[in-house]
Amino acid sequence: MNILLVEDEVIPAMDLKKRLSDYGYTVSGHAVTGEQAVSLAESLDVDLILMDIKLKGDMDGVEAARIIREKAEVPIIFLTAYSDKNTLQRSMSIAPHGYVLKPVNDRDLFATLESALVRNRLEKDLRRRISLENVFARVASLAAAADSLDEFLAESLEVFGETLSVSRSYFLAVDRKKKEIINSHEWCAPGIPSVMDIVNGQPAREGAYFYDRMFLGEYLALSDTELLEDPEARDTLRRQDIKALLLFPILSGKELLGIIGFDECRSPRDWQPDELRALETMVHLAKGLFLRIRSEAGIRRQLVLNNMLSDFTGKLIDALPNQMDRVVQEALEAAGNYFHAERAYVSCFLEEGRFYNNTHEWCAEGIEPQKDFLQHVDTHTLSYFYNRLMKNEIFVFEDVDDLPDNARAEKESFKRQSIRSIIIYPAFIRGVLRGFIGFDSVRKKRSWRSVDRSWLTLFSRLCILGALSPRDEERLLIDGGKNDS
């Protein structure tokens, strides 16, 4: 227990130091003036101040205590031999944790010290509980009003970080494809460096110490990270200068939505039960908000897709044969833009599937068209691709380099078109494969998880029907002309 002693008389000061030391206390500083007491209280980490009221100089103990109390909630005990009524009233306005009369006797001194320390712990606990309750109310209000998870996380991480006096608070997302951690939100206390660059790219795989524990659905509380037995995990925390750590998983079923974390970089610390309960509440609110926003986004997304499909269907019904191509082209452009593709296209099979033609193509700005190079393509040269479609399978590769060895021709074809990621959906009409629609990503590899597969089933059939209709009519006219002759 560290005590700052403020006593301007040499012999009483020496006597008090010895008594305190004998009882197991540490006098970490000794001031003889009010000004010196204020300075030492700022520079030293003390648990209690034992302050003589009467001090030499312009600042007495009461004034020094007032200034100290404005900056820190440290318990103060006044030493006094006598005081006039005015000085006593001034000292009471400071709300000291006790008085010890001179000459000092051990029983009064140590009873007052212990009483002051107990009272201070209780007051700190009460302040923390009140503060956490206020934070909970504020964070709950944020969760109710927030339109995005970003908005909620940015403010709530700062609020909790400041309330708990931690060094950092952050949200970690999980890149399931790369199996890596992404530090998407971070708050740092003044003087604490960001570790976003260090955290990004950390493994999110089975067997990784922190990742495995997050999937258990339980928070991880480390009071002293040096006690970690896992050397890889310990070294990771050392690089970030983390002395104590809290990690809370946000799970929905078996899906890890993210991780909320808190670091203490200054020293090890014990995480209090009420702090853990408050943080669990924050995680619960974040999960609820995450699921609500995702659900609302899914509903909005489905409405957009349904409207797109309804508009396409209506136009196809109303269109004359010579208007069909334009209707299909407009629908293809709308779908390409919505799914953030860079190329979208419709292809129809000819001669019972021996060949196919690219009938319609939309390209984003700056993307080279490929339609002219995809006419009368022999499906036998692309047997892997064609067989997948014949089995009514979606042909999807987030990285065309992952195509198997028996799809070498397909890989070469996609490379010539600068395709990096691709999804192709077959269209069966009355049980016969009549064509397909496709979406390409050219500038970067991408996932196609956002593409609604059931919606694509209907969209692909409509596209093929629209593409075939004028061509079937043209073929009928040609065949009719032959018969007439």
C-alpha positions as a Python dict, from the first residue, in 0.01 Angstrom:
ca = {
    (1, 'M'): (0, 0, 0),
    (2, 'N'): (165, 326, -116),
    (3, 'I'): (120, 636, 97),
    (4, 'L'): (217, 998, 31),
    (5, 'L'): (313, 1163, 359),
    (6, 'V'): (277, 1542, 383),
    (7, 'E'): (441, 1664, 703),
    (8, 'D'): (667, 1968, 740),
    (9, 'E'): (820, 1878, 1074),
    (10, 'V'): (1125, 1652, 1044),
    (11, 'I'): (1102, 1444, 1363),
    (12, 'P'): (726, 1369, 1341),
    (13, 'A'): (775, 1282, 973),
    (14, 'M'): (1056, 1036, 1051),
    (15, 'D'): (847, 882, 1329),
    (16, 'L'): (543, 837, 1102),
    (17, 'K'): (754, 683, 826),
    (18, 'K'): (891, 423, 1070),
    (19, 'R'): (548, 338, 1212),
    (20, 'L'): (395, 302, 869),
    (21, 'S'): (682, 85, 749),
    (22, 'D'): (656, -138, 1058),
    (23, 'Y'): (291, -204, 976),
    (24, 'G'): (364, -298, 616),
    (25, 'Y'): (285, 32, 440),
    (26, 'T'): (521, 197, 191),
    (27, 'V'): (585, 571, 208),
    (28, 'S'): (645, 632, -160),
    (29, 'G'): (678, 1011, -122),
    (30, 'H'): (728, 1279, 140),
    (31, 'A'): (629, 1644, 90),
    (32, 'V'): (690, 1934, 325),
    (33, 'T'): (483, 2200, 149),
    (34, 'G'): (139, 2212, -12),
    (35, 'E'): (287, 2283, -353),
    (36, 'Q'): (519, 1984, -326),
    (37, 'A'): (228, 1764, -216),
    (38, 'V'): (29, 1859, -528),
    (39, 'S'): (329, 1785, -751),
    (40, 'L'): (403, 1445, -593),
    (41, 'A'): (35, 1344, -600),
    (42, 'E'): (41, 1394, -978),
    (43, 'S'): (367, 1212, -1039),
    (44, 'L'): (336, 919, -796),
    (45, 'D'): (89, 630, -797),
    (46, 'V'): (-34, 645, -437),
    (47, 'D'): (-323, 469, -263),
    (48, 'L'): (-367, 725, 18),
    (49, 'I'): (-240, 1066, 129),
    (50, 'L'): (-165, 1142, 495),
    (51, 'M'): (-178, 1524, 501),
    (52, 'D'): (-92, 1765, 782),
    (53, 'I'): (-332, 2060, 778),
    (54, 'K'): (-77, 2314, 899),
    (55, 'L'): (208, 2347, 649),
    (56, 'K'): (479, 2604, 594),
    (57, 'G'): (436, 2832, 296),
    (58, 'D'): (141, 2991, 119),
    (59, 'M'): (-59, 2669, 68),
    (60, 'D'): (-187, 2474, 368),
    (61, 'G'): (-295, 2111, 367),
    (62, 'V'): (-662, 2189, 306),
    (63, 'E'): (-591, 2388, -11),
    (64, 'A'): (-341, 2123, -132),
    (65, 'A'): (-604, 1852, -72),
    (66, 'R'): (-866, 2049, -266),
    (67, 'I'): (-638, 2081, -569),
    (68, 'I'): (-542, 1712, -554),
    (69, 'R'): (-904, 1602, -527),
    (70, 'E'): (-995, 1798, -840),
    (71, 'K'): (-758, 1576, -1036),
    (72, 'A'): (-778, 1236, -866),
    (73, 'E'): (-1011, 1034, -643),
    (74, 'V'): (-743, 948, -389),
    (75, 'P'): (-839, 911, -17),
    (76, 'I'): (-698, 1183, 210),
    (77, 'I'): (-655, 1171, 587),
    (78, 'F'): (-579, 1494, 769),
    (79, 'L'): (-324, 1516, 1048),
    (80, 'T'): (-398, 1795, 1293),
    (81, 'A'): (-299, 1909, 1642),
    (82, 'Y'): (-557, 2187, 1652),
    (83, 'S'): (-760, 2389, 1408),
    (84, 'D'): (-972, 2693, 1424),
    (85, 'K'): (-1338, 2662, 1329),
    (86, 'N'): (-1286, 2813, 983),
    (87, 'T'): (-1003, 2572, 896),
    (88, 'L'): (-1207, 2275, 1019),
    (89, 'Q'): (-1505, 2376, 803),
    (90, 'R'): (-1275, 2418, 503),
    (91, 'S'): (-1130, 2071, 559),
    (92, 'M'): (-1479, 1914, 583),
    (93, 'S'): (-1568, 2057, 243),
    (94, 'I'): (-1297, 1831, 96),
    (95, 'A'): (-1481, 1524, 237),
    (96, 'P'): (-1167, 1364, 381),
    (97, 'H'): (-1159, 996, 467),
    (98, 'G'): (-1067, 1072, 828),
    (99, 'Y'): (-877, 1278, 1083),
    (100, 'V'): (-587, 1172, 1303),
    (101, 'L'): (-509, 1393, 1601),
    (102, 'K'): (-155, 1478, 1709),
    (103, 'P'): (20, 1342, 1899),
    (104, 'V'): (-47, 1035, 1690),
    (105, 'N'): (-110, 698, 1856),
    (106, 'D'): (-86, 375, 1663),
    (107, 'R'): (-438, 251, 1732),
    (108, 'D'): (-605, 568, 1600),
    (109, 'L'): (-368, 595, 1305),
    (110, 'F'): (-404, 243, 1170),
    (111, 'A'): (-775, 215, 1245),
    (112, 'T'): (-828, 535, 1047),
    (113, 'L'): (-601, 415, 764),
    (114, 'E'): (-782, 83, 725),
    (115, 'S'): (-1121, 249, 752),
    (116, 'A'): (-1023, 501, 484),
    (117, 'L'): (-899, 232, 247),
    (118, 'V'): (-1212, 20, 290),
    (119, 'R'): (-1433, 323, 236),
    (120, 'N'): (-1238, 417, -73),
    (121, 'R'): (-1276, 67, -221),
    (122, 'L'): (-1650, 76, -157),
    (123, 'E'): (-1679, 421, -312),
    (124, 'K'): (-1479, 313, -617),
    (125, 'D'): (-1698, 5, -658),
    (126, 'L'): (-2011, 218, -629),
    (127, 'R'): (-1880, 472, -881),
    (128, 'R'): (-1786, 194, -1119),
    (129, 'R'): (-2128, 29, -1090),
    (130, 'I'): (-2306, 360, -1148),
    (131, 'S'): (-2076, 435, -1439),
    (132, 'L'): (-2135, 91, -1593),
    (133, 'E'): (-2512, 128, -1550),
    (134, 'N'): (-2496, 464, -1727),
    (135, 'V'): (-2285, 310, -2002),
    (136, 'F'): (-2528, 21, -2037),
    (137, 'A'): (-2819, 262, -2077),
    (138, 'R'): (-2626, 464, -2335),
    (139, 'V'): (-2515, 158, -2532),
    (140, 'A'): (-2867, 11, -2524),
    (141, 'S'): (-2996, 340, -2663),
    (142, 'L'): (-2727, 332, -2933),
    (143, 'A'): (-2823, -23, -3032),
    (144, 'A'): (-3190, 72, -3058),
    (145, 'A'): (-3122, 381, -3272),
    (146, 'A'): (-2827, 263, -3483),
    (147, 'D'): (-2879, 206, -3855),
    (148, 'S'): (-2551, 18, -3896),
    (149, 'L'): (-2315, -200, -3697),
    (150, 'D'): (-2032, 42, -3783),
    (151, 'E'): (-2214, 329, -3613),
    (152, 'F'): (-2285, 122, -3299),
    (153, 'L'): (-1933, -20, -3268),
    (154, 'A'): (-1751, 309, -3324),
    (155, 'E'): (-1928, 481, -3033),
    (156, 'S'): (-1980, 191, -2792),
    (157, 'L'): (-1615, 80, -2811),
    (158, 'E'): (-1505, 431, -2716),
    (159, 'V'): (-1762, 455, -2435),
    (160, 'F'): (-1661, 123, -2280),
    (161, 'G'): (-1291, 186, -2337),
    (162, 'E'): (-1302, 516, -2149),
    (163, 'T'): (-1528, 385, -1871),
    (164, 'L'): (-1312, 79, -1803),
    (165, 'S'): (-990, 279, -1845),
    (166, 'V'): (-846, 19, -2081),
    (167, 'S'): (-576, 83, -2337),
    (168, 'R'): (-765, -41, -2643),
    (169, 'S'): (-1106, -167, -2747),
    (170, 'Y'): (-1180, -316, -3087),
    (171, 'F'): (-1398, -532, -3309),
    (172, 'L'): (-1247, -819, -3506),
    (173, 'A'): (-1427, -955, -3810),
    (174, 'V'): (-1344, -1294, -3961),
    (175, 'D'): (-1259, -1338, -4328),
    (176, 'R'): (-1389, -1693, -4372),
    (177, 'K'): (-1240, -1731, -4718),
    (178, 'K'): (-886, -1632, -4623),
    (179, 'K'): (-929, -1764, -4266),
    (180, 'E'): (-785, -1442, -4131),
    (181, 'I'): (-876, -1183, -3869),
    (182, 'I'): (-968, -830, -3981),
    (183, 'N'): (-949, -547, -3727),
    (184, 'S'): (-1234, -335, -3860),
    (185, 'H'): (-1287, -98, -3561),
    (186, 'E'): (-1040, 19, -3298),
    (187, 'W'): (-1035, 277, -3019),
    (188, 'C'): (-709, 362, -2839),
    (189, 'A'): (-654, 559, -2518),
    (190, 'P'): (-425, 866, -2547),
    (191, 'G'): (-65, 758, -2594),
    (192, 'I'): (-155, 399, -2688),
    (193, 'P'): (-53, 300, -3043),
    (194, 'S'): (-286, 131, -3290),
    (195, 'V'): (-222, -238, -3363),
    (196, 'M'): (-452, -271, -3664),
    (197, 'D'): (-164, -356, -3897),
    (198, 'I'): (-35, -623, -3656),
    (199, 'V'): (-375, -785, -3597),
    (200, 'N'): (-489, -790, -3960),
    (201, 'G'): (-398, -1122, -4116),
    (202, 'Q'): (-372, -1318, -3792),
    (203, 'P'): (-487, -1681, -3842),
    (204, 'A'): (-855, -1760, -3796),
    (205, 'R'): (-826, -2135, -3821),
    (206, 'E'): (-889, -2440, -3613),
    (207, 'G'): (-594, -2495, -3382),
    (208, 'A'): (-518, -2124, -3338),
    (209, 'Y'): (-530, -2054, -2962),
    (210, 'F'): (-770, -1758, -2955),
    (211, 'Y'): (-986, -1877, -3246),
    (212, 'D'): (-1057, -2216, -3088),
    (213, 'R'): (-1168, -2055, -2764),
    (214, 'M'): (-1400, -1811, -2936),
    (215, 'F'): (-1593, -2101, -3090),
    (216, 'L'): (-1662, -2235, -2742),
    (217, 'G'): (-1891, -1934, -2703),
    (218, 'E'): (-1725, -1820, -2381),
    (219, 'Y'): (-1531, -1503, -2315),
    (220, 'L'): (-1157, -1520, -2254),
    (221, 'A'): (-1026, -1312, -1961),
    (222, 'L'): (-650, -1297, -1907),
    (223, 'S'): (-532, -1094, -1609),
    (224, 'D'): (-164, -1148, -1691),
    (225, 'T'): (-78, -1251, -2046),
    (226, 'E'): (274, -1356, -1945),
    (227, 'L'): (116, -1659, -1775),
    (228, 'L'): (-10, -1793, -2110),
    (229, 'E'): (129, -2139, -2177),
    (230, 'D'): (82, -2120, -2554),
    (231, 'P'): (410, -1966, -2684),
    (232, 'E'): (266, -1850, -3019),
    (233, 'A'): (-27, -1674, -2850),
    (234, 'R'): (200, -1521, -2587),
    (235, 'D'): (439, -1385, -2850),
    (236, 'T'): (147, -1237, -3046),
    (237, 'L'): (35, -1044, -2737),
    (238, 'R'): (390, -935, -2655),
    (239, 'R'): (424, -777, -2999),
    (240, 'Q'): (118, -568, -2916),
    (241, 'D'): (248, -491, -2564),
    (242, 'I'): (-68, -642, -2410),
    (243, 'K'): (-46, -714, -2037),
    (244, 'A'): (-412, -812, -1980),
    (245, 'L'): (-678, -915, -2230),
    (246, 'L'): (-1053, -965, -2267),
    (247, 'L'): (-1212, -1129, -2573),
    (248, 'F'): (-1586, -1179, -2625),
    (249, 'P'): (-1714, -1387, -2921),
    (250, 'I'): (-2032, -1290, -3106),
    (251, 'L'): (-2182, -1620, -3215),
    (252, 'S'): (-2498, -1699, -3406),
    (253, 'G'): (-2538, -2075, -3401),
    (254, 'K'): (-2206, -2205, -3530),
    (255, 'E'): (-2123, -1884, -3716),
    (256, 'L'): (-1864, -1656, -3557),
    (257, 'L'): (-1991, -1308, -3644),
    (258, 'G'): (-1701, -1128, -3480),
    (259, 'I'): (-1498, -1071, -3164),
    (260, 'I'): (-1507, -773, -2927),
    (261, 'G'): (-1180, -722, -2741),
    (262, 'F'): (-1021, -505, -2473),
    (263, 'D'): (-648, -468, -2407),
    (264, 'E'): (-458, -333, -2107),
    (265, 'C'): (-103, -237, -2203),
    (266, 'R'): (19, -63, -1887),
    (267, 'S'): (14, -349, -1635),
    (268, 'P'): (-168, -674, -1555),
    (269, 'R'): (-516, -619, -1411),
    (270, 'D'): (-794, -821, -1258),
    (271, 'W'): (-1118, -796, -1451),
    (272, 'Q'): (-1406, -731, -1211),
    (273, 'P'): (-1728, -940, -1227),
    (274, 'D'): (-1949, -634, -1283),
    (275, 'E'): (-1722, -525, -1570),
    (276, 'L'): (-1755, -868, -1731),
    (277, 'R'): (-2133, -865, -1693),
    (278, 'A'): (-2157, -521, -1852),
    (279, 'L'): (-1937, -628, -2143),
    (280, 'E'): (-2141, -944, -2196),
    (281, 'T'): (-2444, -717, -2225),
    (282, 'M'): (-2266, -509, -2490),
    (283, 'V'): (-2184, -826, -2685),
    (284, 'H'): (-2548, -935, -2662),
    (285, 'L'): (-2662, -596, -2794),
    (286, 'A'): (-2406, -608, -3076),
    (287, 'K'): (-2524, -955, -3175),
    (288, 'G'): (-2889, -846, -3171),
    (289, 'L'): (-2809, -540, -3380),
    (290, 'F'): (-2596, -744, -3620),
    (291, 'L'): (-2876, -996, -3677),
    (292, 'R'): (-3143, -723, -3700),
    (293, 'I'): (-2947, -526, -3959),
    (294, 'R'): (-2867, -841, -4155),
    (295, 'S'): (-3232, -947, -4146),
    (296, 'E'): (-3354, -602, -4254),
    (297, 'A'): (-3089, -591, -4525),
    (298, 'G'): (-3201, -935, -4643),
    (299, 'I'): (-3564, -821, -4660),
    (300, 'R'): (-3470, -504, -4851),
    (301, 'R'): (-3250, -708, -5081),
    (302, 'Q'): (-3526, -959, -5151),
    (303, 'L'): (-3769, -677, -5231),
    (304, 'V'): (-3523, -529, -5480),
    (305, 'L'): (-3467, -868, -5645),
    (306, 'N'): (-3841, -943, -5657),
    (307, 'N'): (-3912, -603, -5812),
    (308, 'M'): (-3634, -657, -6066),
    (309, 'L'): (-3778, -997, -6159),
    (310, 'S'): (-4135, -865, -6174),
    (311, 'D'): (-4031, -573, -6396),
    (312, 'F'): (-3837, -808, -6626),
    (313, 'T'): (-4130, -1050, -6653),
    (314, 'G'): (-4377, -772, -6732),
    (315, 'K'): (-4158, -629, -7005),
    (316, 'L'): (-4104, -971, -7163),
    (317, 'I'): (-4480, -1032, -7175),
    (318, 'D'): (-4548, -694, -7334),
    (319, 'A'): (-4252, -693, -7574),
    (320, 'L'): (-4282, -757, -7944),
    (321, 'P'): (-4031, -1007, -8092),
    (322, 'N'): (-3808, -727, -8218),
    (323, 'Q'): (-3802, -573, -7868),
    (324, 'M'): (-3696, -886, -7679),
    (325, 'D'): (-3321, -833, -7717),
    (326, 'R'): (-3342, -485, -7568),
    (327, 'V'): (-3549, -613, -7271),
    (328, 'V'): (-3296, -891, -7200),
    (329, 'Q'): (-3005, -647, -7234),
    (330, 'E'): (-3160, -405, -6985),
    (331, 'A'): (-3230, -683, -6735),
    (332, 'L'): (-2875, -814, -6773),
    (333, 'E'): (-2733, -468, -6703),
    (334, 'A'): (-2954, -428, -6394),
    (335, 'A'): (-2845, -768, -6256),
    (336, 'G'): (-2478, -705, -6332),
    (337, 'N'): (-2484, -373, -6151),
    (338, 'Y'): (-2677, -512, -5855),
    (339, 'F'): (-2440, -805, -5798),
    (340, 'H'): (-2134, -583, -5857),
    (341, 'A'): (-2017, -797, -6148),
    (342, 'E'): (-1798, -650, -6422),
    (343, 'R'): (-1937, -858, -6702),
    (344, 'A'): (-2276, -1030, -6741),
    (345, 'Y'): (-2393, -1236, -7035),
    (346, 'V'): (-2648, -1476, -7182),
    (347, 'S'): (-2554, -1770, -7402),
    (348, 'C'): (-2782, -2008, -7590),
    (349, 'F'): (-2704, -2366, -7702),
    (350, 'L'): (-2738, -2473, -8065),
    (351, 'E'): (-2766, -2808, -8239),
    (352, 'E'): (-2870, -3004, -7929),
    (353, 'G'): (-2591, -2859, -7719),
    (354, 'R'): (-2299, -2905, -7957),
    (355, 'F'): (-2232, -2532, -7974),
    (356, 'Y'): (-2330, -2214, -7794),
    (357, 'N'): (-2348, -1846, -7890),
    (358, 'N'): (-2312, -1547, -7660),
    (359, 'T'): (-2631, -1360, -7749),
    (360, 'H'): (-2623, -1073, -7496),
    (361, 'E'): (-2344, -911, -7299),
    (362, 'W'): (-2315, -620, -7057),
    (363, 'C'): (-1978, -484, -6942),
    (364, 'A'): (-1893, -237, -6669),
    (365, 'E'): (-1706, 76, -6768),
    (366, 'G'): (-1351, -2, -6876),
    (367, 'I'): (-1410, -378, -6920),
    (368, 'E'): (-1337, -533, -7260),
    (369, 'P'): (-1637, -707, -7429),
    (370, 'Q'): (-1595, -1074, -7521),
    (371, 'K'): (-1916, -1142, -7710),
    (372, 'D'): (-1758, -1148, -8056),
    (373, 'F'): (-1508, -1416, -7945),
    (374, 'L'): (-1781, -1639, -7799),
    (375, 'Q'): (-1975, -1736, -8110),
    (376, 'H'): (-2031, -2095, -8219),
    (377, 'V'): (-1819, -2227, -7932),
    (378, 'D'): (-1776, -2606, -7947),
    (379, 'T'): (-1890, -2752, -7612),
    (380, 'H'): (-1677, -3063, -7665),
    (381, 'T'): (-1369, -2848, -7612),
    (382, 'L'): (-1509, -2737, -7275),
    (383, 'S'): (-1634, -3074, -7154),
    (384, 'Y'): (-1576, -3009, -6782),
    (385, 'F'): (-1783, -2691, -6796),
    (386, 'Y'): (-2057, -2842, -7016),
    (387, 'N'): (-2093, -3159, -6805),
    (388, 'R'): (-2137, -2950, -6490),
    (389, 'L'): (-2418, -2756, -6655),
    (390, 'M'): (-2582, -3073, -6786),
    (391, 'K'): (-2601, -3197, -6426),
    (392, 'N'): (-2783, -2872, -6341),
    (393, 'E'): (-2490, -2761, -6124),
    (394, 'I'): (-2387, -2403, -6067),
    (395, 'F'): (-2044, -2342, -6217),
    (396, 'V'): (-1877, -2114, -5964),
    (397, 'F'): (-1512, -2039, -5890),
    (398, 'E'): (-1396, -1755, -5669),
    (399, 'D'): (-1052, -1803, -5822),
    (400, 'V'): (-1027, -1954, -6172),
    (401, 'D'): (-677, -2074, -6080),
    (402, 'D'): (-854, -2329, -5858),
    (403, 'L'): (-1002, -2507, -6160),
    (404, 'P'): (-895, -2875, -6164),
    (405, 'D'): (-645, -3023, -6407),
    (406, 'N'): (-921, -3171, -6624),
    (407, 'A'): (-1054, -2818, -6681),
    (408, 'R'): (-738, -2687, -6845),
    (409, 'A'): (-923, -2570, -7157),
    (410, 'E'): (-1176, -2380, -6945),
    (411, 'K'): (-900, -2215, -6744),
    (412, 'E'): (-721, -2102, -7060),
    (413, 'S'): (-1046, -1964, -7203),
    (414, 'F'): (-1122, -1768, -6885),
    (415, 'K'): (-767, -1637, -6869),
    (416, 'R'): (-795, -1506, -7227),
    (417, 'Q'): (-1103, -1313, -7113),
    (418, 'S'): (-913, -1181, -6808),
    (419, 'I'): (-1166, -1350, -6580),
    (420, 'R'): (-1053, -1388, -6217),
    (421, 'S'): (-1379, -1507, -6060),
    (422, 'I'): (-1685, -1652, -6232),
    (423, 'I'): (-2037, -1783, -6168),
    (424, 'I'): (-2249, -1946, -6440),
    (425, 'Y'): (-2605, -2069, -6394),
    (426, 'P'): (-2768, -2323, -6631),
    (427, 'A'): (-3117, -2262, -6771),
    (428, 'F'): (-3338, -2564, -6838),
    (429, 'I'): (-3659, -2520, -7037),
    (430, 'R'): (-3898, -2818, -7021),
    (431, 'G'): (-3616, -3038, -6899),
    (432, 'V'): (-3373, -2939, -7176),
    (433, 'L'): (-3055, -2732, -7121),
    (434, 'R'): (-3113, -2435, -7349),
    (435, 'G'): (-2848, -2191, -7228),
    (436, 'F'): (-2687, -2019, -6933),
    (437, 'I'): (-2624, -1680, -6779),
    (438, 'G'): (-2290, -1578, -6629),
    (439, 'F'): (-2123, -1309, -6420),
    (440, 'D'): (-1749, -1234, -6427),
    (441, 'S'): (-1516, -1045, -6198),
    (442, 'V'): (-1219, -912, -6391),
    (443, 'R'): (-1038, -666, -6168),
    (444, 'K'): (-1017, -884, -5856),
    (445, 'K'): (-1110, -1221, -5710),
    (446, 'R'): (-1440, -1220, -5526),
    (447, 'S'): (-1695, -1434, -5350),
    (448, 'W'): (-2035, -1492, -5507),
    (449, 'R'): (-2214, -1567, -5178),
    (450, 'S'): (-2422, -1251, -5214),
    (451, 'V'): (-2577, -1384, -5538),
    (452, 'D'): (-2919, -1532, -5461),
    (453, 'R'): (-2919, -1878, -5617),
    (454, 'S'): (-3298, -1935, -5614),
    (455, 'W'): (-3349, -1595, -5777),
    (456, 'L'): (-3094, -1685, -6045),
    (457, 'T'): (-3295, -1994, -6135),
    (458, 'L'): (-3591, -1782, -6243),
    (459, 'F'): (-3379, -1503, -6388),
    (460, 'S'): (-3173, -1738, -6605),
    (461, 'R'): (-3484, -1905, -6748),
    (462, 'L'): (-3640, -1567, -6830),
    (463, 'C'): (-3319, -1450, -6998),
    (464, 'I'): (-3300, -1763, -7212),
    (465, 'L'): (-3669, -1745, -7304),
    (466, 'G'): (-3622, -1380, -7401),
    (467, 'A'): (-3307, -1457, -7599),
    (468, 'L'): (-3454, -1758, -7779),
    (469, 'S'): (-3792, -1607, -7867),
    (470, 'P'): (-3692, -1379, -8159),
    (471, 'R'): (-3435, -1632, -8280),
    (472, 'D'): (-3690, -1917, -8278),
    (473, 'E'): (-3931, -1698, -8472),
    (474, 'E'): (-3656, -1612, -8720),
    (475, 'R'): (-3572, -1981, -8757),
    (476, 'L'): (-3939, -2065, -8814),
    (477, 'L'): (-3959, -1802, -9086),
    (478, 'I'): (-3647, -1943, -9252),
    (479, 'D'): (-3778, -2299, -9225),
    (480, 'G'): (-4120, -2185, -9361),
    (481, 'G'): (-3950, -2016, -9656),
    (482, 'K'): (-3762, -2336, -9735),
    (483, 'N'): (-4083, -2535, -9727),
    (484, 'D'): (-4256, -2288, -9958),
    (485, 'S'): (-3981, -2327, -10210),
}
